[in-house]
Amino acid sequence: MPIYEFQCSKCGYIFEEIHKTLAVSSHCPVCKEQGKKSIAKKILSRSNFNVKGYNARNGYSKKAP
């Protein structure tokens, strides 16, 4: 199951949740505790993997002969 990252539209709190399906929105746990209703939207998060053989500064790490 994928882990999605959400940000609350009212308080700005960022949190992660595991969802079985493609999630577009969720409810903020901070606002929920305070008795408020707010919807948190999915945000684009950084990837957790690196592609071997490519360097962002220099291009490909192996130089052609």
RAHU-V255468 format. One record per backbone hydrogen bond with DSSP energy under -0.5 kcal/mol. CO is the residue of the C=O (numbers start at 1). NH is the residue of the N-H. Records with the same first field share a line. If there is no record, write none. Layout:
CO = NH, NH
//
This chain:
2 = 4, 19
4 = 17
5 = 43
6 = 15
7 = 41
8 = 12
13 = 8
15 = 6
17 = 4
19 = 2
21 = 23
24 = 42
26 = 40
28 = 32
29 = 33
30 = 34
31 = 36
32 = 35
36 = 38
38 = 28
39 = 9
40 = 26
41 = 7
43 = 45
50 = 52
51 = 54
53 = 61
55 = 59
59 = 55
61 = 63
//
